């Protein structure tokens, strides 16, 4: 079943501009839609429909940066019919509107990302998560030089929207996430080629990611910091892309500091 799921993921990634249905994917791999959907979510971490949408948003990010097409044309090219729905879902997933995402290269040129910690909304009463990020040798080689490593807490095992608390790490790759509100989270990490230009930071050719083995559970009231180390490696081609725009989170935080 694993090979069928991986083939389904490859099929969806290759057909991200097509109007594919679950029945189409199930027919392609020779399984029933019901069993394929359950196995797909268990193996990939999200349902087939959301995986297809993620592939479409990744293509949309490339088109927004590499072409002068209108947002409505990008919407149609990546398989969405309603521009309003596309913009709403893109914003919720990437963390900003398509128009704002298109402006990011200029922002990053003016305010390059630098190590920073962005606390959660709970302030001093919130939870604390500490740890260290480790990169595989292959990941370091693929990214070249000193990679930029981002870590963040997300409600689900997918980097979607804006993290509850996050950090761009320095060369020690140790982190302290503070102000975390009560709830359940997954610690996710992504490494980007720090020496590359804005385009490569926003849509990297190689995806280097990691997720802490244990989830994070923050309860109300005082508690000791929770330790969650994370190991990053080159992701297989069928892995869902990291859609959240990470560099501007550190850049925007730095921009706010410089204007105080």
PASEBA-1860 file (N, C-alpha, C; in nm, 3 decimals):
! residues 260
1> XXXXXXXX> 0.082/-0.121/0.000/0.000/0.000/0.000/0.086/0.127/0.000 ~ 0.202/0.117/0.064/0.290/0.234/0.069/0.328/0.280/-0.072 ~ 0.365/0.188/-0.158/0.404/0.226/-0.293/0.286/0.287/-0.369 ~ 0.167/0.237/-0.344/0.048/0.295/-0.408/0.027/0.439/-0.363 ~ 0.048/0.464/-0.235/0.032/0.599/-0.182/0.136/0.693/-0.242 ~ 0.260/0.648/-0.249/0.364/0.733/-0.306/0.338/0.760/-0.453 ~ 0.288/0.661/-0.525/0.254/0.682/-0.666/0.137/0.779/-0.678 ~ 0.041/0.770/-0.585/-0.070/0.865/-0.585/-0.020/1.007/-0.562
9> XXXXXXXX> 0.076/1.023/-0.470/0.133/1.156/-0.444/0.205/1.209/-0.566 ~ 0.281/1.123/-0.633/0.351/1.167/-0.754/0.252/1.204/-0.863 ~ 0.145/1.127/-0.874/0.041/1.153/-0.974/-0.025/1.289/-0.948 ~ -0.055/1.317/-0.823/-0.116/1.445/-0.789/-0.021/1.561/-0.814 ~ 0.105/1.543/-0.777/0.203/1.650/-0.798/0.221/1.679/-0.947 ~ 0.219/1.574/-1.029/0.235/1.593/-1.172/0.112/1.651/-1.239 ~ -0.004/1.637/-1.175/-0.128/1.687/-1.233/-0.185/1.804/-1.157 ~ -0.099/1.886/-1.099/-0.147/1.993/-1.011/-0.226/2.101/-1.084
17> XXXXXXXX> -0.217/2.108/-1.217/-0.296/2.207/-1.291/-0.424/2.146/-1.348 ~ -0.446/2.017/-1.322/-0.563/1.948/-1.378/-0.675/1.938/-1.274 ~ -0.794/1.917/-1.323/-0.911/1.901/-1.235/-0.922/1.756/-1.191 ~ -0.829/1.711/-1.109/-0.826/1.573/-1.065/-0.922/1.550/-0.950 ~ -0.980/1.431/-0.945/-1.067/1.392/-0.835/-1.004/1.273/-0.763 ~ -1.059/1.241/-0.647/-1.010/1.124/-0.574/-1.032/0.998/-0.655 ~ -1.141/0.991/-0.729/-1.166/0.875/-0.814/-1.057/0.860/-0.920 ~ -1.012/0.973/-0.976/-0.905/0.969/-1.077/-0.778/0.908/-1.018
25> XXXXXXXX> -0.744/0.953/-0.899/-0.622/0.904/-0.835/-0.636/0.757/-0.798 ~ -0.753/0.720/-0.745/-0.776/0.581/-0.707/-0.769/0.489/-0.827 ~ -0.827/0.531/-0.940/-0.819/0.451/-1.063/-0.674/0.436/-1.108 ~ -0.596/0.542/-1.090/-0.457/0.539/-1.137/-0.375/0.436/-1.061 ~ -0.400/0.421/-0.931/-0.319/0.329/-0.850/-0.389/0.196/-0.825 ~ -0.515/0.185/-0.866/-0.585/0.057/-0.854/-0.637/0.024/-0.717 ~ -0.676/0.126/-0.640/-0.735/0.103/-0.508/-0.869/0.176/-0.500 ~ -0.950/0.138/-0.405/-1.077/0.208/-0.385/-1.050/0.346/-0.329
33> XXXXXXXX> -1.133/0.446/-0.361/-1.113/0.582/-0.308/-1.108/0.584/-0.155 ~ -1.194/0.505/-0.091/-1.200/0.505/0.055/-1.068/0.458/0.116 ~ -1.019/0.344/0.070/-0.895/0.289/0.128/-0.774/0.375/0.091 ~ -0.774/0.429/-0.031/-0.662/0.514/-0.070/-0.658/0.641/0.015 ~ -0.773/0.704/0.038/-0.777/0.827/0.115/-0.725/0.805/0.257 ~ -0.767/0.694/0.319/-0.722/0.666/0.456/-0.572/0.639/0.459 ~ -0.523/0.559/0.367/-0.380/0.527/0.364/-0.297/0.650/0.328 ~ -0.350/0.732/0.239/-0.277/0.852/0.196/-0.257/0.947/0.314
41> XXXXXXXX> -0.363/0.974/0.388/-0.350/1.067/0.501/-0.258/1.009/0.608 ~ -0.264/0.880/0.630/-0.178/0.817/0.730/-0.031/0.826/0.688 ~ -0.002/0.810/0.561/0.136/0.807/0.514/0.192/0.947/0.487 ~ 0.113/1.033/0.424/0.161/1.165/0.381/0.137/1.272/0.487 ~ 0.034/1.253/0.570/0.007/1.350/0.674/-0.106/1.446/0.645 ~ -0.168/1.433/0.529/-0.283/1.516/0.492/-0.364/1.442/0.386 ~ -0.493/1.475/0.371/-0.576/1.409/0.270/-0.528/1.442/0.129 ~ -0.565/1.359/0.032/-0.522/1.384/-0.107/-0.563/1.521/-0.157
49> XXXXXXXX> -0.685/1.567/-0.124/-0.730/1.697/-0.172/-0.644/1.811/-0.121 ~ -0.604/1.806/0.005/-0.519/1.910/0.060/-0.378/1.902/0.003 ~ -0.332/1.779/-0.025/-0.201/1.763/-0.086/-0.200/1.825/-0.225 ~ -0.305/1.804/-0.302/-0.315/1.864/-0.436/-0.318/2.016/-0.425 ~ -0.395/2.068/-0.330/-0.401/2.213/-0.312/-0.264/2.269/-0.276 ~ -0.188/2.197/-0.193/-0.054/2.242/-0.156/0.037/2.249/-0.277 ~ 0.028/2.151/-0.365/0.108/2.153/-0.488/0.069/2.272/-0.576 ~ -0.059/2.304/-0.578/-0.105/2.418/-0.658/-0.056/2.550/-0.601
57> XXXXXXXX> -0.060/2.562/-0.470/-0.012/2.686/-0.408/0.139/2.703/-0.428 ~ 0.212/2.593/-0.427/0.356/2.601/-0.452/0.382/2.652/-0.594 ~ 0.308/2.602/-0.691/0.321/2.651/-0.828/0.280/2.798/-0.835 ~ 0.175/2.835/-0.763/0.130/2.974/-0.763/0.240/3.066/-0.710 ~ 0.312/3.023/-0.607/0.422/3.103/-0.554/0.529/3.127/-0.662 ~ 0.560/3.022/-0.737/0.659/3.037/-0.844/0.611/3.135/-0.950 ~ 0.486/3.123/-0.990/0.432/3.211/-1.094/0.426/3.356/-1.047 ~ 0.391/3.377/-0.922/0.384/3.513/-0.870/0.520/3.580/-0.871
65> XXXXXXXX> 0.626/3.503/-0.847/0.760/3.560/-0.843/0.825/3.569/-0.980 ~ 0.792/3.477/-1.070/0.865/3.465/-1.196/0.792/3.525/-1.315 ~ 0.666/3.561/-1.300/0.590/3.616/-1.412/0.519/3.744/-1.367 ~ 0.471/3.817/-1.465/0.393/3.936/-1.436/0.244/3.911/-1.450 ~ 0.205/3.785/-1.446/0.064/3.752/-1.463/-0.021/3.812/-1.351 ~ -0.143/3.850/-1.385/-0.237/3.897/-1.283/-0.272/3.781/-1.190 ~ -0.314/3.816/-1.070/-0.350/3.713/-0.973/-0.462/3.624/-1.026 ~ -0.558/3.683/-1.096/-0.668/3.604/-1.151/-0.617/3.503/-1.252
73> XXXXXXXX> -0.514/3.540/-1.329/-0.458/3.446/-1.428/-0.379/3.336/-1.359 ~ -0.306/3.371/-1.252/-0.236/3.269/-1.174/-0.337/3.172/-1.114 ~ -0.444/3.227/-1.062/-0.552/3.145/-1.004/-0.601/3.041/-1.104 ~ -0.631/3.084/-1.224/-0.682/2.993/-1.327/-0.575/2.892/-1.370 ~ -0.450/2.937/-1.378/-0.344/2.849/-1.427/-0.315/2.734/-1.331 ~ -0.337/2.755/-1.201/-0.308/2.649/-1.104/-0.432/2.569/-1.066 ~ -0.541/2.587/-1.139/-0.655/2.499/-1.123/-0.767/2.548/-1.034 ~ -0.763/2.676/-0.993/-0.873/2.732/-0.915/-0.966/2.810/-1.006
81> XXXXXXXX> -1.093/2.807/-0.975/-1.194/2.874/-1.059/-1.232/3.012/-1.006 ~ -1.231/3.029/-0.875/-1.277/3.154/-0.814/-1.157/3.230/-0.755 ~ -1.125/3.348/-0.808/-1.011/3.425/-0.755/-1.024/3.457/-0.607 ~ -1.145/3.485/-0.561/-1.164/3.517/-0.420/-1.129/3.399/-0.331 ~ -1.174/3.280/-0.369/-1.141/3.160/-0.292/-0.991/3.132/-0.295 ~ -0.931/3.149/-0.411/-0.787/3.129/-0.423/-0.710/3.223/-0.331 ~ -0.746/3.351/-0.332/-0.675/3.449/-0.250/-0.692/3.418/-0.101 ~ -0.814/3.383/-0.061/-0.839/3.352/0.080/-0.759/3.232/0.126
89> XXXXXXXX> -0.759/3.127/0.047/-0.687/3.006/0.086/-0.536/3.025/0.077 ~ -0.489/3.098/-0.023/-0.346/3.127/-0.034/-0.300/3.204/0.089 ~ -0.376/3.305/0.130/-0.339/3.386/0.245/-0.334/3.304/0.372 ~ -0.433/3.217/0.392/-0.437/3.134/0.512/-0.322/3.035/0.514 ~ -0.280/2.988/0.399/-0.176/2.885/0.390/-0.036/2.943/0.394 ~ -0.011/3.047/0.315/0.123/3.104/0.302/0.151/3.206/0.412 ~ 0.045/3.267/0.465/0.063/3.366/0.570/0.049/3.509/0.524 ~ 0.021/3.528/0.395/0.002/3.661/0.339/-0.068/3.647/0.204
97> XXXXXXXX> -0.120/3.759/0.154/-0.194/3.757/0.029/-0.100/3.735/-0.090 ~ -0.154/3.693/-0.205/-0.069/3.680/-0.324/0.000/3.811/-0.361 ~ -0.071/3.923/-0.349/-0.010/4.051/-0.383/0.108/4.082/-0.292 ~ 0.091/4.055/-0.163/0.199/4.080/-0.068/0.316/3.985/-0.092 ~ 0.286/3.860/-0.121/0.393/3.763/-0.148/0.478/3.808/-0.267 ~ 0.416/3.863/-0.367/0.488/3.909/-0.487/0.585/4.022/-0.454 ~ 0.562/4.096/-0.347/0.647/4.208/-0.309/0.764/4.166/-0.220 ~ 0.767/4.040/-0.179/0.867/3.997/-0.081/1.012/4.011/-0.126
105> XXXXXXXX> 1.046/3.987/-0.252/1.188/4.005/-0.289/1.241/4.144/-0.254 ~ 1.160/4.248/-0.274/1.203/4.383/-0.239/1.219/4.398/-0.088 ~ 1.126/4.340/-0.011/1.136/4.345/0.135/1.263/4.276/0.183 ~ 1.292/4.159/0.128/1.409/4.084/0.172/1.539/4.151/0.130 ~ 1.537/4.221/0.016/1.656/4.298/-0.024/1.682/4.411/0.075 ~ 1.575/4.477/0.118/1.590/4.592/0.208/1.616/4.548/0.352 ~ 1.557/4.435/0.392/1.569/4.387/0.529/1.598/4.237/0.528 ~ 1.722/4.196/0.503/1.755/4.053/0.501/1.722/3.988/0.635
113> XXXXXXXX> 1.672/3.865/0.633/1.641/3.796/0.759/1.766/3.778/0.844 ~ 1.749/3.799/0.973/1.857/3.776/1.069/1.800/3.700/1.188 ~ 1.886/3.628/1.261/1.835/3.549/1.375/1.744/3.631/1.465 ~ 1.630/3.574/1.497/1.531/3.645/1.577/1.439/3.543/1.642 ~ 1.382/3.581/1.756/1.280/3.497/1.822/1.148/3.574/1.823 ~ 1.043/3.510/1.777/0.910/3.571/1.777/0.824/3.495/1.877 ~ 0.796/3.554/1.995/0.722/3.481/2.099/0.575/3.464/2.062 ~ 0.508/3.376/2.133/0.366/3.357/2.116/0.286/3.465/2.186
121> XXXXXXXX> 0.155/3.455/2.178/0.068/3.560/2.228/0.042/3.551/2.377 ~ 0.086/3.446/2.443/0.057/3.428/2.585/0.153/3.503/2.676 ~ 0.258/3.563/2.622/0.351/3.641/2.702/0.423/3.557/2.807 ~ 0.451/3.622/2.920/0.528/3.554/3.025/0.452/3.437/3.086 ~ 0.320/3.436/3.072/0.240/3.326/3.129/0.236/3.204/3.038 ~ 0.291/3.215/2.919/0.285/3.105/2.824/0.390/2.999/2.848 ~ 0.377/2.890/2.773/0.472/2.781/2.783/0.602/2.810/2.712 ~ 0.702/2.729/2.740/0.836/2.745/2.683/0.880/2.612/2.623
129> XXXXXXXX> 0.933/2.618/2.503/0.986/2.500/2.436/1.129/2.529/2.393 ~ 1.220/2.442/2.433/1.361/2.458/2.398/1.407/2.340/2.315 ~ 1.524/2.355/2.255/1.579/2.243/2.180/1.691/2.287/2.088 ~ 1.728/2.196/2.002/1.834/2.222/1.905/1.798/2.155/1.773 ~ 1.836/2.220/1.665/1.813/2.165/1.531/1.943/2.104/1.478 ~ 1.930/1.988/1.418/2.043/1.917/1.359/2.016/1.894/1.212 ~ 2.116/1.915/1.127/2.102/1.894/0.983/2.185/1.774/0.940 ~ 2.129/1.695/0.851/2.204/1.583/0.796/2.316/1.637/0.708
137> XXXXXXXX> 2.426/1.561/0.694/2.536/1.607/0.608/2.490/1.633/0.465 ~ 2.401/1.549/0.412/2.352/1.570/0.276/2.276/1.702/0.264 ~ 2.200/1.737/0.368/2.124/1.861/0.366/2.218/1.982/0.366 ~ 2.322/1.977/0.448/2.419/2.087/0.452/2.486/2.103/0.316 ~ 2.524/1.992/0.255/2.588/1.998/0.123/2.494/2.055/0.019 ~ 2.369/2.012/0.020/2.272/2.058/-0.080/2.242/2.206/-0.066 ~ 2.239/2.256/0.057/2.206/2.397/0.078/2.328/2.487/0.063 ~ 2.445/2.434/0.089/2.567/2.512/0.072/2.589/2.613/0.183
145> XXXXXXXX> 2.713/2.627/0.226/2.746/2.727/0.327/2.676/2.702/0.458 ~ 2.628/2.810/0.519/2.557/2.802/0.646/2.408/2.822/0.620 ~ 2.329/2.718/0.627/2.186/2.731/0.598/2.115/2.817/0.702 ~ 2.005/2.877/0.660/1.917/2.948/0.752/1.813/2.850/0.803 ~ 1.810/2.826/0.933/1.722/2.726/0.991/1.610/2.796/1.068 ~ 1.488/2.766/1.029/1.369/2.820/1.095/1.300/2.707/1.172 ~ 1.255/2.739/1.292/1.175/2.644/1.369/1.047/2.716/1.413 ~ 0.939/2.641/1.426/0.814/2.702/1.468/0.717/2.597/1.520
153> XXXXXXXX> 0.623/2.643/1.600/0.517/2.558/1.652/0.390/2.582/1.571 ~ 0.331/2.473/1.522/0.210/2.480/1.442/0.105/2.387/1.502 ~ -0.024/2.424/1.488/-0.130/2.339/1.544/-0.137/2.201/1.480 ~ -0.088/2.188/1.357/-0.093/2.060/1.287/0.047/2.025/1.236 ~ 0.058/1.905/1.185/0.189/1.863/1.132/0.204/1.912/0.989 ~ 0.189/2.043/0.973/0.204/2.108/0.843/0.236/2.254/0.868 ~ 0.339/2.305/0.799/0.376/2.445/0.812/0.277/2.528/0.732 ~ 0.174/2.576/0.799/0.065/2.648/0.733/0.037/2.777/0.808
161> XXXXXXXX> 0.030/2.888/0.734/0.002/3.016/0.797/0.121/3.070/0.873 ~ 0.095/3.125/0.991/0.200/3.184/1.074/0.218/3.098/1.199 ~ 0.342/3.064/1.236/0.362/2.978/1.354/0.316/3.046/1.481 ~ 0.275/2.965/1.578/0.234/3.017/1.708/0.351/3.088/1.776 ~ 0.468/3.032/1.763/0.592/3.093/1.809/0.702/3.036/1.721 ~ 0.798/3.121/1.684/0.900/3.073/1.592/1.031/3.147/1.609 ~ 1.132/3.097/1.538/1.264/3.156/1.549/1.347/3.124/1.425 ~ 1.427/3.222/1.384/1.534/3.198/1.287/1.661/3.183/1.369
169> XXXXXXXX> 1.724/3.067/1.360/1.833/3.032/1.451/1.966/3.091/1.406 ~ 2.055/3.109/1.503/2.191/3.149/1.470/2.274/3.023/1.446 ~ 2.404/3.038/1.436/2.490/2.925/1.397/2.492/2.813/1.502 ~ 2.452/2.841/1.624/2.447/2.735/1.727/2.328/2.643/1.707 ~ 2.224/2.692/1.640/2.102/2.617/1.609/2.028/2.571/1.734 ~ 2.039/2.646/1.839/1.961/2.622/1.959/1.846/2.721/1.964 ~ 1.734/2.682/2.023/1.619/2.770/2.023/1.546/2.766/2.156 ~ 1.477/2.878/2.183/1.388/2.891/2.299/1.263/2.962/2.249
177> XXXXXXXX> 1.153/2.889/2.245/1.026/2.945/2.201/0.943/2.977/2.326 ~ 0.898/3.101/2.337/0.830/3.145/2.458/0.690/3.196/2.427 ~ 0.614/3.219/2.533/0.481/3.276/2.517/0.382/3.186/2.447 ~ 0.402/3.055/2.456/0.317/2.960/2.382/0.185/2.941/2.456 ~ 0.072/2.969/2.391/-0.058/2.952/2.457/-0.088/2.804/2.482 ~ -0.179/2.776/2.575/-0.219/2.636/2.597/-0.272/2.572/2.469 ~ -0.237/2.445/2.449/-0.282/2.374/2.330/-0.184/2.269/2.288 ~ -0.217/2.199/2.180/-0.130/2.096/2.126/-0.065/2.144/1.998
185> XXXXXXXX> 0.065/2.117/1.982/0.140/2.167/1.866/0.240/2.062/1.818 ~ 0.288/2.084/1.696/0.402/2.010/1.643/0.513/2.109/1.615 ~ 0.635/2.070/1.652/0.752/2.153/1.625/0.806/2.116/1.487 ~ 0.801/2.210/1.395/0.846/2.189/1.259/0.967/2.277/1.231 ~ 1.053/2.230/1.142/1.173/2.306/1.107/1.196/2.299/0.957 ~ 1.255/2.405/0.905/1.287/2.411/0.762/1.419/2.485/0.747 ~ 1.505/2.438/0.658/1.634/2.502/0.633/1.636/2.555/0.490 ~ 1.683/2.679/0.476/1.689/2.745/0.345/1.832/2.788/0.315
193> XXXXXXXX> 1.865/2.801/0.188/2.001/2.844/0.152/2.022/2.991/0.186 ~ 2.090/3.019/0.294/2.104/3.157/0.342/2.177/3.246/0.242 ~ 2.271/3.189/0.167/2.348/3.270/0.074/2.278/3.298/-0.056 ~ 2.161/3.242/-0.075/2.089/3.260/-0.201/2.009/3.389/-0.200 ~ 1.961/3.428/-0.317/1.880/3.547/-0.328/1.739/3.523/-0.277 ~ 1.657/3.627/-0.274/1.522/3.615/-0.222/1.438/3.509/-0.292 ~ 1.451/3.498/-0.423/1.371/3.400/-0.497/1.398/3.258/-0.448 ~ 1.523/3.224/-0.430/1.559/3.089/-0.387/1.521/3.065/-0.241
201> XXXXXXXX> 1.519/3.171/-0.160/1.476/3.156/-0.022/1.325/3.134/-0.012 ~ 1.251/3.198/-0.102/1.106/3.189/-0.097/1.052/3.062/-0.161 ~ 1.119/3.013/-0.266/1.079/2.888/-0.331/1.205/2.807/-0.356 ~ 1.260/2.743/-0.253/1.387/2.670/-0.269/1.373/2.549/-0.361 ~ 1.480/2.520/-0.432/1.480/2.404/-0.521/1.488/2.274/-0.442 ~ 1.555/2.277/-0.329/1.569/2.159/-0.244/1.495/2.185/-0.114 ~ 1.410/2.092/-0.075/1.333/2.108/0.048/1.399/2.029/0.161 ~ 1.443/2.102/0.262/1.506/2.041/0.379/1.416/2.069/0.499
209> XXXXXXXX> 1.360/1.965/0.557/1.261/1.983/0.663/1.282/1.881/0.774 ~ 1.214/1.906/0.884/1.218/1.813/0.996/1.100/1.838/1.088 ~ 1.061/1.738/1.165/0.955/1.750/1.264/0.999/1.676/1.389 ~ 0.981/1.740/1.504/1.019/1.675/1.629/0.938/1.547/1.649 ~ 1.002/1.447/1.705/0.937/1.317/1.718/0.816/1.322/1.808 ~ 0.820/1.402/1.912/0.711/1.409/2.009/0.634/1.540/1.993 ~ 0.502/1.535/2.000/0.424/1.659/1.996/0.446/1.742/2.122 ~ 0.404/1.867/2.116/0.415/1.958/2.230/0.275/1.982/2.286
217> XXXXXXXX> 0.262/1.967/2.417/0.134/1.992/2.482/0.154/2.094/2.593 ~ 0.098/2.214/2.575/0.111/2.321/2.673/-0.018/2.329/2.754 ~ -0.004/2.317/2.885/-0.120/2.326/2.974/-0.118/2.459/3.050 ~ -0.230/2.494/3.104/-0.239/2.618/3.180/-0.160/2.607/3.310 ~ -0.105/2.721/3.353/-0.033/2.723/3.478/0.117/2.704/3.459 ~ 0.195/2.730/3.562/0.341/2.717/3.554/0.383/2.574/3.519 ~ 0.486/2.564/3.439/0.538/2.432/3.400/0.682/2.448/3.354 ~ 0.757/2.342/3.368/0.897/2.345/3.323/0.902/2.350/3.171
225> XXXXXXXX> 1.007/2.409/3.114/1.022/2.410/2.968/1.025/2.267/2.913 ~ 0.970/2.251/2.795/0.971/2.122/2.727/1.084/2.121/2.624 ~ 1.156/2.010/2.620/1.269/1.998/2.527/1.226/1.917/2.406 ~ 1.249/1.973/2.286/1.216/1.903/2.162/1.326/1.931/2.059 ~ 1.418/1.839/2.042/1.517/1.851/1.936/1.454/1.808/1.804 ~ 1.511/1.857/1.695/1.456/1.824/1.564/1.570/1.801/1.466 ~ 1.555/1.699/1.384/1.657/1.667/1.284/1.600/1.693/1.145 ~ 1.678/1.764/1.064/1.635/1.802/0.930/1.711/1.722/0.826
233> XXXXXXXX> 1.641/1.687/0.720/1.701/1.612/0.610/1.632/1.652/0.480 ~ 1.692/1.613/0.370/1.631/1.641/0.239/1.503/1.561/0.227 ~ 1.395/1.631/0.195/1.264/1.566/0.189/1.247/1.494/0.056 ~ 1.184/1.377/0.057/1.151/1.308/-0.069/1.061/1.396/-0.157 ~ 1.060/1.370/-0.285/0.984/1.452/-0.379/0.834/1.449/-0.351 ~ 0.785/1.343/-0.287/0.642/1.333/-0.263/0.601/1.402/-0.133 ~ 0.695/1.459/-0.059/0.662/1.528/0.065/0.586/1.657/0.035 ~ 0.480/1.690/0.111/0.409/1.817/0.088/0.505/1.935/0.099
241> XXXXXXXX> 0.496/2.033/0.010/0.587/2.147/0.016/0.561/2.234/0.138 ~ 0.666/2.302/0.184/0.652/2.401/0.290/0.600/2.529/0.226 ~ 0.479/2.566/0.254/0.415/2.678/0.187/0.428/2.809/0.263 ~ 0.436/2.803/0.395/0.443/2.927/0.472/0.568/3.005/0.432 ~ 0.551/3.137/0.418/0.662/3.224/0.379/0.747/3.252/0.502 ~ 0.859/3.183/0.517/0.941/3.193/0.638/1.033/3.314/0.641 ~ 1.110/3.345/0.537/1.205/3.458/0.547/1.142/3.590/0.589 ~ 1.026/3.628/0.536/0.971/3.758/0.579/0.930/3.763/0.725
249> XXXXXXXX> 0.909/3.648/0.789/0.877/3.650/0.932/0.994/3.708/1.011 ~ 1.114/3.663/0.979/1.233/3.718/1.045/1.264/3.858/0.995 ~ 1.244/3.881/0.866/1.271/4.013/0.809/1.176/4.117/0.865 ~ 1.047/4.083/0.874/0.948/4.177/0.925/0.975/4.209/1.072 ~ 1.015/4.107/1.150/1.046/4.131/1.290/1.165/4.225/1.302 ~ 1.264/4.204/1.216/1.381/4.290/1.219/1.345/4.431/1.175 ~ 1.254/4.440/1.078/1.209/4.571/1.029/1.141/4.649/1.141 ~ 1.057/4.582/1.220/0.989/4.648/1.330/1.091/4.697/1.433
257> XXXX> 1.193/4.616/1.459/1.295/4.658/1.557/1.368/4.782/1.510 ~ 1.399/4.789/1.379/1.480/4.900/1.327/1.404/5.031/1.328 ~ 1.270/5.027/1.338/1.192/5.150/1.335/1.157/5.198/1.475 ~ 1.198/5.126/1.579/1.166/5.169/1.715/1.260/5.281/1.759
END
